[in-house]
Amino acid sequence: MSVPKSGIKVVVVGAGFGGLTAAIECHRQGHDVSIYENFAELKILGDIISFGANAGRIYHRWSDGKIARRLRELCIDLSEYGFRIHKYDTGEVVYHQKTPEQDPEAPVMNGHRGELHEVVFNYARDELGIPIHLGQPVEEYFEDENQGGIVLKSGERVVADLVIGADGVRSKARELVLGYVDKPKSSGYAVWRAWFSNTDMIKDPRTREFCINGDTFNGWIGPDVHFLFSTIKGGQDCCWVLTHRDEHDIDESWSFPGKLEEVYKVLEGWDPLCRAIVEKTPSLVDWKLVYRDPLPTWVSKHARILLLGDAAHPFLPTSAQGATQAMEDGVTIAVCLKRAGKANIPAAVRVHQEIRYDRVGAVQKTGETTRDRWHKTDWENVAKDPKSIAFPREDWIHHHDAEKHAEDLFDETFKKVTQPELFENVKLLPLGPIPVAV
């Protein structure tokens, strides 16, 4: 089904999940969209990534469920195994959390970041024909009342009705939007991450069980540390993440090659099975978790530049919602642009922010509450109520339909943004009222 063209030109900077989703959704809503990305070629990198049912609902709308089915084929299937939560020192399973039944129209997905990214990237570029310009670092963002733009490293200037900065926590668009340089801070935590084949795991009688019984997911919870281990693709691939205290100065960098000796030190006194798993790891990444104060606004002065995803709101991994919330951003801005029309792009961008801001903040907090639930576990309470240590799956997060939500809220929010005088005690996010074109 063809959608009427809106005449709105959108440039997306960044071809991660958030940027790709923004571009795909803009394409779905009839906008003219292109992507500029720093990396020179697509590489299958990374380890496990999680998408909630609220992301699955978005994927399901692409090509009548075809893309969601492709992604699900690459993802872990825990319908039989569930999630087994262990006490860190004894190794006993204190809670066996069952996996909710999959909704085919809103599937939950956990798989290899690079493999899933490849599916979405190829869908955008090859099936939808969205131009993706690789090897194009952005040196500068700029705007005036009528357009936004970027300056590439080559010196080329690219302009559009709206530029979406989906290029991560170091996005140069942040300075233009905020009017100052804000430095990332350490969250006080870091994770070691690894993904590897089961070759050595299956040879060791201590770890063989994880590779011969299909997909598995286990977690060990300890004082200010948690260790999550999965096998995927029927036990062929293994991955683990270990979250721990770390006060590293992230002004330098926040991704390094990890050292097994440091992991072993953190795991001293833990269930020996944890070390048996880690010993099989050929290489790992030491990733410092970045924190930023909540931004007062994601929108530039003239509302021609919009921050999206990690550029606007980085998440802790314990939320399991970072990429999904970036996708919700992409859906919402595409709907708002369609509904407002080309003459009202600044208003559309402001409406997007008003619709998304509070929800994003609430979901961000779950990363901290889940981490603290595990890292400050009251084991006496767990003995009485094992469910208290479960990984939260909250309906208000997972049942959310970003497209429907944006459509439902658009009209009233548009009036609040363009005619705040009609509403009592209306409080808008920074920038003030935006004039509406008639």
Secondary structure, DSSP 8 states (H G I E B T S, - for coil): --------EEEEE--SHHHHHHHHHHHHTT-EEEEE-SSSS------EEEE-HHHHHHHHTGGGGHHHHHHHHTS---TTT-EEEEETTT--EEEEE------TTS--EEEEHHHHHHHHHHIIIIIS---EE-S--EEEEEE-SS-EEEEETTS-EEEESEEEE-S-TT-THHHHHHSS----EEEEEEEEEEEEESTTTTTSTTTGGGTSSS-EEEEEEETTEEEEEEEETTTTEEEEEEEEE----TTS-SEEE--HHHHHHHTTTS-HHHHHHHTT-S--EEEEEEE----S-SB-TTS-EEE-GGGT----GGGS-HHHHHHHHHHHHHHHHHHH-GGGHHHHHHHHHHHHHHHHHHHHHHHHHHHHHHHT--HHHHHH-GGGGS----HHHHT--HHHHHHHHHHHHHHHHH-GGGSTT----TT-------
